[in-house]
Structures are given as C-alpha cells and as structure tokens.
Amino acid sequence: MSIHSEIKRITTHILQEMKGRGEKISMLTAYDFSMARMVDAAGMDIILVGDSASNVMAGHETTLPITLDQMIYHASSVVRGVKRALVVVDLPFGSYQGNSSEALRSAIRIMKESGAHAVKMEGGSEIRESVVRILSAGVPVMGHLGLTPQSIYKFGTYAVRAREEAEAKKLMDDAKLLEELGCFAIVLEKIPAALAKTVSESVTIPMIGIGAGPHADGQVLVVHDMLGINKEFSPKFLRRYADLNTIIEEAIGNYIRDVKNHSFPNEKEAY
C-alpha cells in the first residue's frame, strides 16, 4: 500500500467535526503546483486558490481583473499538488454577481476543469439565489463576509468592517442565512474580534478568520504574506513566519556573483 493511499482527505464533514470538538482549522492560499505541494505536505486543512492571485501572482492592484479562465488555470495547478487538503477556489469578480445562471456555469466549470472540491463566494443576502443554485448542483460553497475585496470600489477602503451596529447585525443575519442555505463554512475578513466570536458561537458551521481575532474556528492567510515573500503588505493581523524575500534575494545575488566570477559551474558540476 502506498503512503498516498493512506492519507485521509479533508472533507467538509471533517471540518464540521473539527468545529464540534473545538479543533482549530488551518487554511492558507496557494496558486501553483510547487507551493501547493509544500503547503499540503505540511498538513494544511484547507488550501484556498484565492482571487488574491490577481495581486500576488499577476501584480494587479485589486482582485477584480482576474478571469474565470485564469482561476481555473491556478486551481488546476494546485489540485495536481494536493493529496490531503480540501481545495477551495474563489469565484472571481463578475462570474456570479447578479446572474445565478452564470454563477452556476462558473462553479461547474471550476469543478469540472480543475478538479477542486468547493468554491468560495463573497456576500450574503445579495447572492442568495446564486448560492442556492450552485448548492443544488452539488457543489459545496464557502461564504465570505466582512471585508469583501471584490466590492472594494463600493467600500472605497480596506478598513475594518462591521464596527457599526447596523452592519454588524447584517453580517450576523448573512452568516445565519448562508448556514441555512447550506454553505459548509464562511470566511470572516477584517471584522472586530468580539463580533467574530459572537458569530462563531451563534452559527454551527466553521468560521475562518482573517483579521478577525482569535475566536473564529480557524484562520487563513495569504501564503506569500506569511512567508515574507511579499513585503509591501503588512497589516496588523499578519504574522510573518519567514523572511523568504531576503533569503531568495541573497541566494539569487550569490548565483549572479558565482556566474560573473567564473566559479559556477565548477569541474564537479560539468559533464
């Protein structure tokens, strides 16, 4: 029996059990085969193929420009590197808002063409019809409330959301709605920690926080941020676990030096 056949895949059901017993859920992004393989091998529960690829992979200012075809390309690459984690793919901006038929087509394309396990969508009651249609086709849906980056031009800022009572109440209502509709989990982004705690305790499905304090059922970060590959982005909620930017720049600098001074390749490195 190969080692891979013994690996137990994470499912939406397992995530629900983890919340039930109080075990925190770990989630990171990945956008390519090599990174996904490392993240998965480390024991990650969920890998998110985020539309943040628009920022960290393509260099766009927002998540809006990335297309469905590009998301499928990234998701396919990630799936090929994963043996254990649940792979969730963002439905990109414009592929589901306002048209539930298009939302269903987008979700089915992602599932069929990439082999991913679930899709993620931003919003609450506004996307109700799209969530219902996608779930009715048997595609698991993860929600996303709080700061929803695809709506950045509506908000006009990346500041913390749901500080005001009305917005906090809507977020709670939306979380309960997404639970009722059948979503298996929800990302809570940049909301007050106390609100995230209340929502996590009021809703039975897992709540995954990013900038939402320690009381959510799990945490997610962008892998390029937490590894210190990307140094430009340093919000309060980000903990850097490595400084790969410096390590990689130094390694490349050493390579350039060795090529220039004729020390690479040496005799042992030649045929």
C-alpha positions as CSV (number, residue, x, y, z in Angstrom):
1,M,0.0,0.0,0.0
2,S,1.5,3.4,-1.0
3,I,1.8,6.1,1.5
4,H,-0.6,8.3,-0.5
5,S,-3.4,5.8,-0.3
6,E,-3.2,6.0,3.5
7,I,-3.7,9.8,3.5
8,K,-7.1,10.8,4.7
9,R,-8.6,13.6,2.6
10,I,-10.1,16.5,4.5
11,T,-13.8,16.9,3.6
12,T,-16.5,19.4,4.5
13,H,-17.8,16.8,7.0
14,I,-14.4,16.6,8.8
15,L,-14.2,20.4,9.1
16,Q,-17.7,20.3,10.7
17,E,-16.4,17.7,13.2
18,M,-13.3,19.8,13.9
19,K,-15.5,22.7,14.9
20,G,-17.6,20.4,17.0
21,R,-14.6,19.3,19.1
22,G,-13.0,22.7,19.2
23,E,-10.1,21.9,17.0
24,K,-8.9,25.0,15.1
25,I,-8.9,24.8,11.2
26,S,-5.8,25.9,9.3
27,M,-6.1,27.4,5.9
28,L,-3.6,29.1,3.5
29,T,-3.7,30.2,-0.1
30,A,-1.7,28.6,-2.9
31,Y,-1.7,29.3,-6.6
32,D,0.8,26.9,-8.2
33,F,1.8,23.2,-8.1
34,S,5.1,23.6,-6.2
35,M,3.8,25.8,-3.4
36,A,0.6,23.7,-3.1
37,R,2.6,20.5,-2.7
38,M,4.6,22.1,0.2
39,V,1.6,23.6,1.9
40,D,-0.3,20.3,1.6
41,A,2.6,18.2,2.8
42,A,2.9,20.4,5.9
43,G,-0.6,19.2,6.9
44,M,-2.8,22.1,5.9
45,D,-6.6,21.5,6.3
46,I,-7.8,23.9,3.6
47,I,-6.0,25.4,0.6
48,L,-7.7,28.4,-0.9
49,V,-7.0,29.2,-4.5
50,G,-7.7,32.8,-3.9
51,D,-8.5,35.6,-6.3
52,S,-5.6,37.2,-4.4
53,A,-3.7,35.6,-7.2
54,S,-4.6,38.8,-9.1
55,N,-2.4,40.7,-6.6
56,V,0.4,38.3,-5.7
57,M,0.8,36.4,-8.9
58,A,-0.2,38.9,-11.6
59,G,0.7,42.2,-9.9
60,H,-2.8,43.9,-10.1
61,E,-3.8,46.5,-7.5
62,T,-7.1,44.7,-6.8
63,T,-8.7,41.2,-7.1
64,L,-11.1,42.5,-9.8
65,P,-9.1,41.9,-13.1
66,I,-8.5,38.1,-12.7
67,T,-10.7,36.0,-15.0
68,L,-12.5,32.7,-14.6
69,D,-10.1,31.0,-17.1
70,Q,-7.1,32.3,-15.0
71,M,-8.7,31.0,-11.8
72,I,-9.2,27.6,-13.4
73,Y,-5.5,27.5,-14.5
74,H,-4.3,28.3,-11.0
75,A,-6.8,25.8,-9.4
76,S,-5.8,23.0,-11.8
77,S,-2.1,23.6,-10.9
78,V,-2.9,23.5,-7.2
79,V,-5.1,20.4,-7.3
80,R,-2.2,18.4,-9.0
81,G,0.0,19.1,-6.0
82,V,-2.5,18.3,-3.2
83,K,-3.2,14.9,-1.6
84,R,-4.8,15.8,1.7
85,A,-6.2,19.3,1.9
86,L,-9.7,20.5,0.8
87,V,-9.1,22.8,-2.2
88,V,-11.5,25.8,-2.3
89,V,-11.5,28.1,-5.3
90,D,-12.7,31.7,-5.4
91,L,-15.3,32.6,-7.9
92,P,-13.8,35.7,-9.4
93,F,-15.5,39.1,-9.7
94,G,-18.1,39.2,-12.5
95,S,-18.6,35.4,-12.6
96,Y,-21.6,35.1,-10.2
97,Q,-22.9,38.5,-9.1
98,G,-26.4,39.4,-10.4
99,N,-26.9,36.3,-12.5
100,S,-27.5,32.9,-10.8
101,S,-27.3,31.0,-14.1
102,E,-23.9,32.4,-14.9
103,A,-22.9,31.7,-11.3
104,L,-23.8,28.1,-11.7
105,R,-21.9,27.8,-15.0
106,S,-18.8,29.4,-13.4
107,A,-18.9,27.0,-10.4
108,I,-19.4,23.9,-12.6
109,R,-16.5,25.0,-14.9
110,I,-14.2,25.3,-11.9
111,M,-15.2,21.9,-10.5
112,K,-15.0,20.1,-13.9
113,E,-11.9,21.7,-15.3
114,S,-9.8,22.0,-12.2
115,G,-10.8,19.1,-10.0
116,A,-11.2,21.3,-7.0
117,H,-13.5,20.4,-4.1
118,A,-15.5,23.6,-3.4
119,V,-16.0,27.3,-4.4
120,K,-16.0,30.5,-2.4
121,M,-18.2,33.5,-2.9
122,E,-18.3,37.0,-1.4
123,G,-21.5,38.4,0.0
124,G,-24.7,37.4,1.9
125,S,-28.3,38.0,1.0
126,E,-27.3,39.7,-2.3
127,I,-26.0,36.4,-3.7
128,R,-28.7,34.2,-2.2
129,E,-30.0,32.9,-5.5
130,S,-26.6,32.1,-6.8
131,V,-25.7,30.2,-3.6
132,V,-28.9,28.2,-3.8
133,R,-28.4,27.2,-7.5
134,I,-24.7,26.2,-7.0
135,L,-25.5,24.1,-3.9
136,S,-28.5,22.5,-5.7
137,A,-26.0,21.2,-8.4
138,G,-24.0,19.5,-5.6
139,V,-21.1,22.0,-5.4
140,P,-20.0,22.9,-1.9
141,V,-19.9,26.6,-1.2
142,M,-17.8,28.6,1.3
143,G,-19.1,32.1,2.1
144,H,-17.1,35.3,2.7
145,L,-18.4,38.1,4.8
146,G,-17.0,41.3,6.4
147,L,-14.4,43.0,4.1
148,T,-15.2,41.6,0.7
149,P,-12.3,42.7,-1.6
150,Q,-14.3,42.3,-4.8
151,S,-16.5,45.2,-3.5
152,I,-13.5,47.5,-2.8
153,Y,-14.8,50.3,-5.0
154,K,-18.1,50.3,-3.2
155,F,-16.4,50.4,0.2
156,G,-13.7,52.8,-1.0
157,T,-11.3,51.5,1.7
158,Y,-9.8,48.3,3.1
159,A,-10.6,49.4,6.7
160,V,-12.2,47.1,9.3
161,R,-15.9,46.3,8.5
162,A,-19.0,45.9,10.7
163,R,-18.0,48.3,13.5
164,E,-21.4,50.0,13.3
165,E,-24.4,48.2,14.8
166,A,-26.4,48.0,11.6
167,E,-23.5,46.5,9.6
168,A,-22.8,44.0,12.4
169,K,-26.4,42.9,12.5
170,K,-26.4,42.4,8.7
171,L,-23.3,40.3,9.0
172,M,-24.8,38.1,11.7
173,D,-28.0,37.8,9.6
174,D,-26.0,36.9,6.5
175,A,-23.9,34.3,8.4
176,K,-27.1,32.6,9.6
177,L,-28.6,32.8,6.1
178,L,-25.6,31.2,4.4
179,E,-25.7,28.5,7.1
180,E,-29.4,27.9,6.4
181,L,-28.8,27.8,2.6
182,G,-26.2,25.1,3.1
183,C,-22.8,26.7,3.0
184,F,-20.2,24.5,4.7
185,A,-18.0,27.4,6.1
186,I,-17.6,31.2,6.0
187,V,-14.5,33.4,5.9
188,L,-14.8,36.4,8.1
189,E,-12.4,39.2,7.0
190,K,-11.3,42.2,9.0
191,I,-14.1,42.5,11.5
192,P,-13.9,43.2,15.2
193,A,-12.8,40.2,17.3
194,A,-15.8,40.4,19.6
195,L,-18.2,40.2,16.6
196,A,-16.3,37.2,15.1
197,K,-16.6,35.4,18.5
198,T,-20.4,36.0,18.6
199,V,-20.9,34.9,15.0
200,S,-18.7,31.8,15.5
201,E,-20.7,30.8,18.6
202,S,-24.1,31.5,17.0
203,V,-23.6,29.6,13.8
204,T,-22.9,25.9,13.6
205,I,-20.7,25.9,10.5
206,P,-17.0,26.8,10.8
207,M,-16.0,30.4,10.7
208,I,-12.5,31.1,9.3
209,G,-11.0,34.4,10.3
210,I,-8.5,36.7,8.6
211,G,-8.0,39.8,10.7
212,A,-11.0,38.7,12.8
213,G,-9.3,37.8,16.1
214,P,-8.6,34.5,17.8
215,H,-12.2,33.3,18.4
216,A,-13.0,32.1,14.9
217,D,-13.0,28.4,14.3
218,G,-9.9,28.7,12.0
219,Q,-7.5,31.1,10.4
220,V,-6.5,31.9,6.8
221,L,-3.6,34.0,5.5
222,V,-2.1,34.6,2.0
223,V,0.9,32.3,1.8
224,H,3.1,35.0,0.1
225,D,2.4,37.3,3.1
226,M,3.0,34.9,5.9
227,L,6.3,33.6,4.3
228,G,7.6,37.1,3.8
229,I,7.9,36.8,0.0
230,N,5.7,39.8,-0.3
231,K,7.0,42.6,1.9
232,E,4.8,45.5,0.7
233,F,1.7,44.3,2.6
234,S,1.9,44.4,6.4
235,P,-1.5,44.8,8.1
236,K,-1.9,44.4,11.8
237,F,-3.3,40.9,11.5
238,L,-0.4,39.5,9.6
239,R,2.2,37.4,11.4
240,R,5.3,36.6,9.2
241,Y,6.7,33.1,9.8
242,A,9.7,33.6,7.5
243,D,11.6,36.2,5.6
244,L,11.9,34.5,2.3
245,N,12.2,37.8,0.4
246,T,15.7,38.3,1.9
247,I,16.7,34.6,1.6
248,I,15.7,34.4,-2.0
249,E,17.3,37.8,-3.0
250,E,20.6,36.7,-1.3
251,A,20.6,33.3,-3.0
252,I,20.0,34.9,-6.4
253,G,22.7,37.5,-5.7
254,N,25.1,34.7,-4.8
255,Y,24.3,32.9,-8.0
256,I,24.9,36.1,-10.1
257,R,28.2,36.6,-8.3
258,D,29.3,33.0,-8.9
259,V,28.4,33.2,-12.6
260,K,30.2,36.5,-13.0
261,N,33.4,35.4,-11.3
262,H,33.6,32.1,-13.2
263,S,33.1,29.9,-10.0
264,F,29.8,28.4,-11.3
265,P,29.8,25.8,-12.7
266,N,32.9,24.2,-11.4
267,E,34.5,20.9,-12.6
268,K,32.3,18.7,-10.5
269,E,29.2,20.5,-11.9
270,A,30.3,19.8,-15.5
271,Y,29.9,16.7,-17.7
